[in-house]
Structure formats: structure tokens, C-alpha cells
């Protein structure tokens, strides 16, 4: 019996020593990989895709909050539609509103190669946006700058504003040596007729939904219902309405019909625009939380991420789905 105890103790010591050696080897391997990736002289191309952060526009004329937030999101969405860019989401960059931090400091905190800054002016229906793209690696330099000016009093005006965002995104990609696919070229160059009143109601509605208080969600739903009434053919308005109902569905006292209404709105948006990321994200939420169709929800979450990887909410809810499915990795 004493001999057996000694043998077991020896085996345990050998096992513990083996684990320590394996752990040390893993630590050395991780350190070596980290040194290779981030050591001086490492080509930045190894850290693809190209990381970029779009800061909130500087509001030079006290334009209404919902409009400024909308233009910030629009520029992010256009850049995020380019697969060669990794675009930081709006909630993560919104905290840099009126910051005193330098561009290199912000880029370092967010882990990006370039930062996009802008200044917004609005005088009545005339909108002006001055945009510049500043690269910080290997040294701080202005890669691109441009001006967007448009009268948004008509459908063509707002549509032209969105077209100019597409042109700006293409120009920034070219300046950063990021190649566009044929599909991305088509998507950025596409025309989308936008009604001014629908657009304003949509921006107001989503701005309230983003704030997530019960009062704001109620008010946001009213604006989004107004948007879909103003133009029943606007896919983005229907996707926004779906998110409004989803916000109620995730609240403390959801009414039974909200998920049904969310489903109808999301499906209407997809019929109008099958390539709208926001519509796929809303559809995924309904499939997950209402239908318990986890396979269908995952496919929809992935499709939304493919179309627009900058929607932080979509990543958040997809993470919940993976946790429910015990796919922790």
C-alpha cells in the first residue's frame, strides 16, 4: 500500500509538470504570434481588413439631433458595405462627440488604421458636409477629403445626398488601396428615391428607439408608423418599424401582438429590398425570440452581417443565439 501511494504521487507530479510545460509552450507560442503581428516593421497589410472609425459629425449650425445622428449612421453604413473595410459601429464612436482626444489617440483606442472626421452644416433644406479621412499608420496623414452639398427639399435631393455618400465611400476605398467587388460597386452606385418627410420621420423614430427608454420607444414607434404611412414603399422605414416593435418585445411588459407586427414589418421590408441588412437583422430577431427557429435566425443574422457588418445590435443578438445553442467558442 505505501508503494502504491508513492507511485500515485509520482504520477501526479509528472502530470503537473507536463501541464506546466504545455502551458509555458502555449504562452511562448502566443507571444511569438503577437510579436510577429505587432512588432515594428510588420506590414500593416497583415492586419486586414482595413480598420476605420467614423467620428460623429461636428454640428456647426445646431442641426437637430436626429438629423446629425442619421448622417453619422449613413456614412458608416456606406463604408461598412465595402468588405475590405472593418468599420467601428456608431455606438462605439458616438462617445467621441466633442472629445479633446487626438485622432491618433482615438485610432489607438479603437484599433483602427484611419479615422473619418466631418463637419455638418444645415441651413433650411441646404445641407453641407465636409469630410476627411486621416490615416495614422505608419504616420498621421490626410488620405482623402471632400465636400457634400445638397438641397434636400425634394426626393431627388435626399437621394442625391445618399448617392454622394456612396461616391465618398468609393473614393476613400481607392485612397486606402481597398478594392471593391463588382457587387459593392453596384450597391454603392445604386439610386434610391427617398421622400423627405419619410426620411425625417424615420430619423426621428430611430433616434428615439436608440435611447431605449419606454417613453422614447413609444414616441419612436409613432414616428416610424408615420414614416411607413408617408411612403409605404420605403424598405428602411419598414425595417425601422420592425425594430420599434422588437424593442417593445424585449421590454418588461410586451403585448402579445408586438412580435407578429415585427414579423410583418420585417417581411414587408425584405420584399421591398432583399439586400437591406436592417431588414434581415429584424427578421433574425423575430425568428430567434418569437419563432424559436434557431437555424433560420442564424442564417438571417449572418446575412445581415454580410450586408452591413457595422450593425452592433445584430452582432449582440447573434451572440445571444450562439450562447443559447451552447456554442461558446
C-alpha positions in Angstrom: 0.0 0.0 0.0 2.8 2.6 0.8 4.4 1.8 -2.5 1.1 2.4 -4.3 0.8 5.8 -2.7 4.3 6.7 -3.7 3.6 5.7 -7.3 0.4 7.8 -7.4 2.2 10.8 -6.0 5.0 10.4 -8.6 2.4 10.2 -11.4 0.6 13.3 -10.2 3.9 15.2 -10.0 4.8 14.2 -13.6 1.3 15.2 -14.8 1.5 18.6 -13.1 5.0 19.1 -14.6 3.6 18.2 -18.1 0.8 20.7 -17.7 3.2 23.4 -16.7 5.5 22.7 -19.7 2.4 22.7 -22.0 1.2 26.0 -20.6 4.6 27.6 -20.9 4.8 26.4 -24.5 1.4 27.8 -25.3 2.4 31.2 -23.8 5.6 31.3 -25.8 3.6 30.5 -29.0 1.0 33.2 -28.3 3.8 35.7 -27.5 5.6 34.8 -30.7 2.4 35.3 -32.8 1.7 38.6 -31.1 5.3 39.8 -31.7 5.1 38.8 -35.4 1.8 40.6 -35.8 2.6 43.8 -33.9 6.3 44.2 -33.9 7.9 47.2 -35.7 8.4 46.5 -39.4 5.4 44.2 -39.7 3.5 45.0 -42.9 0.2 46.6 -41.9 -1.5 44.6 -44.7 -1.1 41.6 -42.4 -3.7 43.2 -40.2 -6.6 43.1 -42.7 -9.3 44.2 -43.2 -8.6 47.9 -43.1 -9.9 49.3 -39.8 -11.7 52.6 -39.9 -13.7 54.7 -37.4 -16.2 57.4 -38.4 -16.5 60.0 -35.7 -19.8 61.9 -35.1 -20.1 65.0 -37.3 -19.2 68.3 -35.8 -22.6 70.2 -35.7 -21.7 73.7 -37.0 -25.2 75.0 -37.2 -27.1 73.3 -34.4 -28.9 71.0 -36.7 -31.4 68.8 -34.9 -30.0 65.8 -33.1 -31.9 63.1 -35.1 -30.6 64.5 -38.4 -26.9 64.6 -37.2 -27.2 61.0 -35.9 -28.8 60.0 -39.2 -25.9 61.4 -41.3 -23.4 59.7 -39.0 -25.1 56.4 -39.4 -25.4 56.9 -43.2 -21.7 57.4 -43.7 -20.9 54.4 -41.5 -23.4 52.2 -43.5 -21.9 53.2 -46.9 -18.3 52.4 -45.7 -19.4 49.2 -44.0 -20.9 47.9 -47.3 -17.3 47.6 -48.5 -15.9 44.2 -47.4 -12.3 45.5 -47.3 -13.1 47.9 -44.5 -13.7 47.0 -40.9 -15.9 49.8 -39.7 -16.4 50.6 -36.0 -20.1 50.8 -35.1 -21.9 54.0 -34.3 -22.4 53.3 -30.5 -18.7 52.9 -30.1 -17.8 56.1 -31.9 -20.6 58.2 -30.5 -18.7 58.7 -27.2 -16.1 60.7 -29.0 -18.6 63.5 -29.7 -16.9 66.8 -28.6 -13.8 64.9 -27.5 -10.5 66.6 -26.9 -8.6 63.4 -27.7 -6.3 63.5 -30.8 -7.0 61.4 -33.9 -4.0 59.1 -33.2 -5.3 58.6 -29.6 -8.8 57.7 -30.9 -7.3 55.3 -33.5 -5.2 53.6 -30.9 -8.2 53.1 -28.5 -10.4 51.7 -31.3 -7.7 49.7 -33.0 -8.1 51.2 -36.5 -5.7 52.5 -39.2 -7.8 55.5 -40.1 -10.3 57.9 -38.7 -13.0 59.8 -40.6 -14.0 63.2 -39.3 -16.7 65.6 -40.7 -18.4 68.9 -40.1 -22.1 69.3 -40.8 -24.0 72.5 -41.7 -27.7 72.8 -42.3 -29.4 75.9 -43.4 -33.1 75.1 -44.0 -33.1 72.4 -46.7 -29.4 73.0 -47.7 -27.0 70.5 -46.2 -23.2 70.7 -46.4 -20.9 68.1 -45.1 -17.1 68.4 -45.1 -15.4 65.0 -44.7 -11.8 64.0 -44.3 -10.1 60.6 -43.9 -6.9 60.6 -41.7 -4.6 57.6 -41.7 -2.4 57.2 -38.6 -0.2 54.3 -39.6 2.6 54.5 -40.3 2.3 58.2 -39.6 -0.6 60.7 -39.4 -1.6 61.9 -42.9 -4.7 63.0 -44.7 -5.6 60.4 -47.2 -8.8 62.0 -48.6 -11.1 65.0 -48.2 -14.3 66.1 -49.9 -17.4 68.2 -49.6 -21.0 67.1 -50.0 -23.6 69.8 -50.6 -27.2 69.3 -51.4 -30.7 70.8 -51.3 -32.8 68.1 -49.6 -36.2 69.7 -50.2 -37.1 67.1 -52.8 -37.0 63.4 -53.2 -34.1 63.8 -55.7 -32.2 65.9 -53.1 -32.1 63.3 -50.4 -31.4 60.6 -52.9 -28.5 62.6 -54.2 -27.2 63.0 -50.7 -27.1 59.3 -50.3 -25.5 58.9 -53.7 -22.8 61.3 -52.6 -22.1 59.2 -49.5 -21.6 56.2 -51.9 -19.2 58.3 -54.0 -17.3 59.4 -50.9 -17.0 55.8 -49.7 -15.7 54.7 -53.1 -13.1 57.5 -53.1 -12.0 56.6 -49.5 -11.6 53.0 -50.5 -9.5 54.0 -53.5 -7.3 56.2 -51.3 -6.8 53.4 -48.9 -6.0 50.8 -51.7 -9.1 48.8 -50.7 -10.6 47.1 -53.8 -14.3 46.9 -54.3 -16.1 43.9 -55.7 -18.5 44.3 -58.6 -21.4 43.8 -56.2 -20.1 46.6 -53.9 -19.7 48.9 -56.9 -23.2 48.3 -57.9 -24.6 48.7 -54.4 -22.8 52.0 -53.8 -23.8 53.4 -57.2 -27.4 52.4 -56.9 -30.1 55.0 -56.9 -32.7 55.1 -54.1 -35.6 57.5 -54.2 -36.2 58.9 -50.7 -39.2 61.0 -49.7 -38.0 64.0 -47.5 -40.9 63.6 -45.0 -40.5 59.8 -44.8 -36.7 60.3 -44.2 -37.2 62.8 -41.5 -39.8 60.7 -39.7 -37.6 57.7 -39.9 -34.6 59.5 -38.5 -36.6 60.9 -35.6 -38.1 57.5 -34.9 -34.8 55.6 -34.9 -33.2 58.3 -32.7 -35.8 57.7 -30.1 -35.6 53.9 -30.4 -31.8 54.1 -29.8 -32.4 55.8 -26.4 -34.2 52.7 -25.2 -36.5 54.3 -22.6 -40.1 53.2 -22.6 -41.2 56.8 -23.4 -38.7 57.1 -26.2 -39.7 53.7 -27.7 -43.4 54.8 -27.7 -42.6 58.1 -29.4 -40.2 56.3 -31.8 -42.9 53.9 -32.9 -45.2 56.8 -33.6 -42.7 58.4 -35.9 -41.9 55.1 -37.6 -45.6 54.4 -38.2 -45.8 57.9 -39.7 -42.8 57.1 -42.0 -44.4 53.9 -43.4 -47.7 55.9 -43.9 -45.9 58.7 -45.8 -44.2 56.2 -48.1 -45.4 52.5 -47.9 -42.6 51.6 -50.5 -39.7 52.6 -48.2 -38.0 49.4 -47.1 -35.8 51.2 -44.5 -38.9 52.7 -42.8 -40.5 49.2 -42.5 -37.3 47.8 -41.1 -37.2 50.6 -38.6 -40.8 49.9 -37.6 -39.9 46.3 -37.1 -37.1 47.3 -34.7 -39.5 49.5 -32.9 -41.9 46.6 -32.2 -38.9 44.4 -31.3 -37.8 47.0 -28.7 -41.2 46.6 -27.1 -40.9 42.8 -27.4 -37.7 42.9 -25.4 -39.2 45.2 -22.8 -40.7 44.3 -19.4 -44.4 44.3 -20.4 -44.6 43.2 -24.1 -48.1 42.9 -25.5 -48.8 39.6 -27.4 -49.1 41.1 -30.8 -45.8 43.0 -31.0 -43.8 40.1 -32.4 -46.4 39.5 -35.0 -46.3 43.1 -36.0 -42.5 43.0 -36.0 -42.6 40.0 -38.3 -45.0 41.7 -40.8 -42.9 44.8 -40.9 -39.6 42.9 -41.4 -41.1 40.7 -44.2 -42.5 43.8 -45.9 -39.1 45.4 -45.8 -37.5 42.4 -47.3 -40.0 42.2 -50.1 -39.2 45.8 -50.9 -35.4 45.4 -50.6 -34.0 41.8 -50.3 -30.5 43.3 -49.7 -31.3 45.5 -46.8 -29.2 44.5 -43.8 -31.5 46.1 -41.2 -34.5 44.1 -42.5 -32.5 40.8 -42.2 -31.4 41.7 -38.7 -35.1 42.4 -37.7 -36.2 39.1 -39.3 -33.5 37.3 -37.4 -34.7 38.7 -34.1 -38.3 37.5 -34.8 -37.1 34.0 -35.8 -35.0 33.8 -32.7 -37.1 35.2 -29.9 -40.6 34.6 -31.2 -40.5 31.5 -33.5 -37.6 29.7 -31.8 -36.3 28.9 -35.3 -32.6 29.0 -34.4 -31.3 27.7 -37.7 -33.3 30.3 -39.6 -32.3 33.0 -37.2 -28.6 32.2 -37.6 -28.9 32.4 -41.4 -30.6 35.8 -41.1 -28.1 37.2 -38.6 -25.3 36.1 -40.9 -26.9 37.6 -43.9 -27.3 40.9 -42.1 -23.6 40.8 -41.1 -22.6 40.1 -44.6 -24.6 43.1 -46.0 -23.5 45.5 -43.2 -21.0 44.3 -40.6 -21.3 47.6 -38.7 -24.7 47.0 -37.1 -23.6 46.3 -33.5 -27.1 45.3 -32.4 -27.0 42.4 -34.9 -23.7 41.1 -33.5 -25.1 41.4 -30.0 -28.3 39.4 -30.7 -26.3 36.8 -32.7 -24.1 36.3 -29.7 -27.1 35.6 -27.6 -28.3 33.0 -30.1 -24.8 31.2 -30.0 -24.9 31.2 -26.2 -28.4 29.6 -26.2 -27.0 27.0 -28.6 -24.0 26.3 -26.3 -21.6 27.4 -29.0 -19.4 29.4 -26.6 -16.4 29.3 -28.9 
